[in-house]
Amino acid sequence: MTQKSSLTGMVIPVALFLVLELLVTQLGVYQVLNIVYYNFNLTQFETNFLFKISELVVVIVLNHLITKQVFYMNRSFTVWDYAFWLLIIAMALPFLKTPNLIISLATGVMGGFSEEFLTRGVLLGKFLGYALRNGYSYRKLVESVVFSNLIFAFLHFTNLSHSSLRYVLVQIVLSFFGGLAYSALYVQTGNIWYSIALHFATDFMRTANDMSQIQDGRFESMALLALNYLKIGLILYVFWPRKKEPALVNRIQIDRMN
């Protein structure tokens, strides 16, 4: 297979997937939920939650029909795995006392699942699978992560229908740089549940902190600081130049040989 045909075989399904995902969610799901919102007296938050869950279903269905990207979800536990999950739980514990617990947890679910399956599961998986067709290199890894995160970041331009340009631009920047940490975790572990967990914890902790009176709590401040350092550490660890192939790269290459 030539490089041109290989690129076409990757770009066309991804482009079709993204176009249909936007059409179905923005012109279909969004409009239906608007009707539900006005006729059933739902809150804005309830409507947003239903939208993100619907978006997750759309991503999974379209991936099954079009892009057919594998979501890597299994992993043998090591000491570092136990340390990661204990750290996630420890960071989240101080925020369980927020009076807005249900909203905070639901916010974590909204971002942690639909966005991870879309950006890390489908986009990063497809880009990395194409990049590895002639073998692994550090440059290919970085390019795959950057391109997949840029696409997701630019998808936030659809929010201009209900948000200001300034707000959307901030969303784009934050989603891109935040996505680097989630991508780093998926690349290193080869298991999408880890990036989902970190994304969930981030949205849950920040929502709980912003919506309650616990902002000045010592443990809450330490937890948010630990979260930021964890993200920075993940980015530096995974994307520091090296020849060793990360777990996700190994899993994609094994699937290709089978």
MILO-241029 format. One record per residue (C-alpha): residue number from 1; residue in one letter; x, y, z. Coordinates in nm, 3 decimals, padded with zeros to 5 digits. Each point is the difference from the previous one (the first is absolute). Example, Ala and Ser with C-alpha at 12.3 -4.5 7.8 and 13.67 -1.06 7.14 Angstrom:
2
> 1_A_01.230_-00.450_00.780
> 2_S_00.137_00.344_-00.066
***
This chain:
258
> 1_M_00.000_00.000_00.000
> 2_T_00.142_00.341_-00.096
> 3_Q_00.037_00.285_00.248
> 4_K_-00.263_00.201_-00.188
> 5_S_-00.261_-00.276_00.008
> 6_S_00.079_-00.071_00.366
> 7_L_-00.050_00.366_00.087
> 8_T_-00.326_00.008_-00.194
> 9_G_-00.116_-00.312_00.181
> 10_M_00.053_00.179_00.332
> 11_V_-00.119_00.353_-00.087
> 12_I_-00.328_-00.089_-00.172
> 13_P_-00.146_-00.210_00.286
> 14_V_00.113_00.253_00.262
> 15_A_-00.141_00.294_-00.197
> 16_L_-00.329_-00.184_-00.058
> 17_F_-00.016_-00.097_00.366
> 18_L_00.054_00.361_00.115
> 19_V_-00.251_00.148_-00.246
> 20_L_-00.270_-00.249_00.093
> 21_E_00.076_00.038_00.371
> 22_L_-00.049_00.376_-00.025
> 23_L_-00.313_-00.030_-00.214
> 24_V_-00.164_-00.257_00.224
> 25_T_00.086_00.171_00.329
> 26_Q_-00.042_00.366_-00.101
> 27_L_-00.291_-00.024_-00.244
> 28_G_-00.166_-00.310_00.140
> 29_V_00.060_-00.060_00.369
> 30_Y_00.035_00.369_00.087
> 31_Q_-00.331_00.091_-00.165
> 32_V_-00.186_-00.292_00.156
> 33_L_00.130_00.086_00.346
> 34_N_-00.104_00.363_-00.049
> 35_I_-00.357_-00.122_-00.051
> 36_V_00.028_-00.227_00.304
> 37_Y_00.146_00.288_00.204
> 38_Y_-00.298_00.229_-00.064
> 39_N_-00.274_-00.263_00.018
> 40_F_00.114_-00.196_00.304
> 41_N_00.142_00.286_00.208
> 42_L_00.350_-00.142_00.021
> 43_T_00.281_00.206_00.146
> 44_Q_00.286_00.115_-00.221
> 45_F_00.232_-00.238_00.178
> 46_E_-00.230_-00.299_-00.052
> 47_T_-00.023_00.085_-00.369
> 48_N_00.379_00.029_-00.030
> 49_F_00.044_-00.334_00.173
> 50_L_-00.241_-00.172_-00.240
> 51_F_00.182_00.162_-00.292
> 52_K_00.341_-00.129_00.107
> 53_I_-00.132_-00.351_00.064
> 54_S_-00.168_00.006_-00.342
> 55_E_00.328_00.120_-00.151
> 56_L_00.179_-00.297_00.156
> 57_V_-00.252_-00.240_-00.157
> 58_V_00.038_00.173_-00.339
> 59_V_00.381_-00.027_00.018
> 60_I_-00.012_-00.372_00.082
> 61_V_-00.256_-00.077_-00.273
> 62_L_00.176_00.204_-00.271
> 63_N_00.334_-00.151_00.093
> 64_H_-00.150_-00.347_-00.036
> 65_L_-00.145_00.086_-00.341
> 66_I_00.273_00.221_-00.150
> 67_T_00.340_00.036_00.165
> 68_K_00.001_-00.343_00.170
> 69_Q_00.271_00.108_00.243
> 70_V_00.071_-00.233_00.290
> 71_F_-00.047_00.147_00.348
> 72_Y_00.283_-00.150_00.205
> 73_M_-00.140_-00.076_00.344
> 74_N_00.188_-00.295_00.155
> 75_R_00.322_00.015_00.198
> 76_S_00.188_-00.216_00.252
> 77_F_00.033_00.181_00.331
> 78_T_00.341_00.096_00.132
> 79_V_00.106_00.186_00.312
> 80_W_-00.013_00.324_-00.197
> 81_D_-00.358_-00.070_-00.103
> 82_Y_-00.109_-00.041_00.360
> 83_A_00.188_00.320_00.089
> 84_F_-00.180_00.190_-00.277
> 85_W_-00.349_-00.107_00.106
> 86_L_00.074_00.067_00.365
> 87_L_00.126_00.347_-00.092
> 88_I_-00.314_00.075_-00.202
> 89_I_-00.219_-00.108_00.293
> 90_A_00.209_00.196_00.252
> 91_M_-00.020_00.318_-00.208
> 92_A_-00.377_-00.031_-00.045
> 93_L_-00.088_-00.086_00.362
> 94_P_00.015_00.356_00.143
> 95_F_-00.260_00.115_-00.254
> 96_L_-00.262_-00.259_00.097
> 97_K_-00.126_00.237_00.270
> 98_T_-00.118_00.256_-00.256
> 99_P_-00.375_00.075_00.023
> 100_N_-00.009_-00.030_-00.381
> 101_L_00.129_-00.357_-00.007
> 102_I_-00.244_-00.136_-00.262
> 103_I_00.065_00.287_-00.240
> 104_S_00.375_-00.030_00.050
> 105_L_-00.001_-00.375_-00.061
> 106_A_-00.221_00.038_-00.306
> 107_T_00.233_00.268_-00.138
> 108_G_00.289_-00.243_00.033
> 109_V_-00.197_-00.264_-00.190
> 110_M_-00.092_00.245_-00.278
> 111_G_00.358_00.090_-00.081
> 112_G_00.175_-00.317_00.102
> 113_F_-00.187_-00.240_-00.226
> 114_S_-00.122_00.161_-00.323
> 115_E_00.308_00.215_-00.053
> 116_E_00.246_-00.279_00.076
> 117_F_-00.165_-00.254_-00.228
> 118_L_-00.008_00.260_-00.277
> 119_T_00.345_00.159_00.034
> 120_R_00.218_-00.273_00.145
> 121_G_-00.201_-00.304_-00.105
> 122_V_-00.081_00.086_-00.362
> 123_L_00.220_00.291_-00.112
> 124_L_00.327_-00.083_00.177
> 125_G_-00.046_-00.368_-00.079
> 126_K_-00.051_00.063_-00.372
> 127_F_00.284_00.252_-00.031
> 128_L_00.242_-00.221_00.190
> 129_G_-00.103_-00.308_-00.196
> 130_Y_00.074_00.181_-00.325
> 131_A_00.328_00.145_00.127
> 132_L_00.128_-00.343_00.104
> 133_R_-00.050_-00.161_-00.341
> 134_N_00.377_00.013_-00.067
> 135_G_00.121_-00.041_00.357
> 136_Y_00.014_00.203_00.319
> 137_S_00.178_00.327_00.061
> 138_Y_-00.026_00.266_00.268
> 139_R_-00.094_00.259_-00.261
> 140_K_-00.292_-00.209_-00.121
> 141_L_-00.128_-00.032_00.354
> 142_V_00.012_00.375_00.065
> 143_E_-00.159_00.085_-00.334
> 144_S_-00.287_-00.241_00.064
> 145_V_-00.068_00.149_00.342
> 146_V_00.022_00.360_-00.124
> 147_F_-00.223_-00.051_-00.304
> 148_S_-00.269_-00.190_00.190
> 149_N_-00.009_00.264_00.274
> 150_L_-00.006_00.287_-00.249
> 151_I_-00.302_-00.147_-00.178
> 152_F_-00.190_-00.040_00.325
> 153_A_00.099_00.349_00.112
> 154_F_-00.122_00.156_-00.325
> 155_L_-00.329_-00.187_00.028
> 156_H_-00.079_00.243_00.280
> 157_F_-00.068_00.263_-00.266
> 158_T_-00.346_-00.156_-00.021
> 159_N_-00.066_00.159_00.340
> 160_L_-00.008_00.342_-00.166
> 161_S_-00.372_-00.059_-00.050
> 162_H_-00.054_00.062_00.371
> 163_S_00.329_00.141_00.136
> 164_S_00.220_00.303_-00.066
> 165_L_00.312_-00.024_-00.217
> 166_R_00.222_00.083_00.297
> 167_Y_-00.148_-00.280_00.209
> 168_V_00.032_-00.250_-00.285
> 169_L_00.364_00.093_-00.060
> 170_V_00.074_-00.065_00.367
> 171_Q_-00.175_-00.337_-00.031
> 172_I_00.214_-00.086_-00.302
> 173_V_00.327_00.078_00.179
> 174_L_-00.097_-00.181_00.321
> 175_S_-00.133_-00.307_-00.180
> 176_F_00.318_-00.030_-00.207
> 177_F_00.248_00.022_00.285
> 178_G_-00.218_-00.201_00.238
> 179_G_-00.032_-00.264_-00.270
> 180_L_00.377_-00.045_-00.007
> 181_A_-00.011_-00.148_00.351
> 182_Y_-00.292_-00.230_-00.083
> 183_S_00.175_-00.110_-00.319
> 184_A_00.321_-00.062_00.192
> 185_L_-00.182_-00.229_00.240
> 186_Y_-00.172_-00.195_-00.278
> 187_V_00.326_-00.033_-00.193
> 188_Q_00.194_-00.120_00.304
> 189_T_-00.256_-00.247_00.137
> 190_G_-00.168_-00.116_-00.320
> 191_N_-00.328_00.010_00.192
> 192_I_-00.260_00.271_-00.059
> 193_W_-00.146_-00.039_00.351
> 194_Y_00.303_00.181_00.141
> 195_S_-00.050_00.312_-00.210
> 196_I_-00.373_-00.015_00.078
> 197_A_00.078_-00.014_00.372
> 198_L_00.235_00.299_-00.013
> 199_H_-00.244_00.201_-00.212
> 200_F_-00.288_-00.092_00.231
> 201_A_00.200_00.096_00.310
> 202_T_00.099_00.333_-00.154
> 203_D_-00.354_00.105_-00.089
> 204_F_-00.146_-00.135_00.324
> 205_M_00.252_00.173_00.226
> 206_R_-00.013_00.335_-00.177
> 207_T_-00.380_00.004_-00.012
> 208_A_-00.027_-00.092_00.369
> 209_N_00.253_00.270_00.085
> 210_D_-00.166_00.270_-00.211
> 211_M_-00.357_-00.070_00.111
> 212_S_00.054_-00.018_00.376
> 213_Q_00.161_00.187_00.285
> 214_I_00.295_-00.237_00.038
> 215_Q_00.240_00.193_-00.225
> 216_D_00.217_00.101_00.292
> 217_G_00.023_-00.348_00.149
> 218_R_00.355_-00.118_00.058
> 219_F_-00.059_-00.356_-00.123
> 220_E_-00.194_00.121_-00.304
> 221_S_00.280_00.238_-00.097
> 222_M_00.259_-00.276_00.042
> 223_A_-00.209_-00.236_-00.213
> 224_L_-00.036_00.249_-00.285
> 225_L_00.372_00.074_00.017
> 226_A_00.078_-00.374_-00.010
> 227_L_-00.230_-00.033_-00.301
> 228_N_00.187_00.270_-00.191
> 229_Y_00.339_-00.150_00.084
> 230_L_-00.124_-00.344_-00.104
> 231_K_-00.101_00.132_-00.342
> 232_I_00.328_00.181_-00.051
> 233_G_00.192_-00.309_00.110
> 234_L_-00.192_-00.223_-00.239
> 235_I_00.068_00.230_-00.294
> 236_L_00.370_00.024_00.077
> 237_Y_00.037_-00.373_00.067
> 238_V_-00.180_-00.130_-00.307
> 239_F_00.112_00.259_-00.252
> 240_W_00.363_00.021_00.106
> 241_P_00.199_-00.129_-00.302
> 242_R_00.080_-00.371_00.028
> 243_K_00.022_-00.309_-00.218
> 244_K_-00.214_-00.228_00.217
> 245_E_-00.346_-00.065_-00.141
> 246_P_-00.290_00.093_00.232
> 247_A_-00.276_-00.248_00.086
> 248_L_-00.255_00.140_-00.246
> 249_V_00.250_-00.023_-00.286
> 250_N_00.071_-00.364_00.089
> 251_R_-00.369_-00.086_00.007
> 252_I_-00.068_00.161_-00.338
> 253_Q_00.296_-00.178_-00.158
> 254_I_-00.104_-00.337_00.147
> 255_D_-00.354_00.046_-00.138
> 256_R_00.144_00.084_-00.340
> 257_M_00.203_-00.323_-00.009
> 258_N_-00.296_-00.218_00.102
***
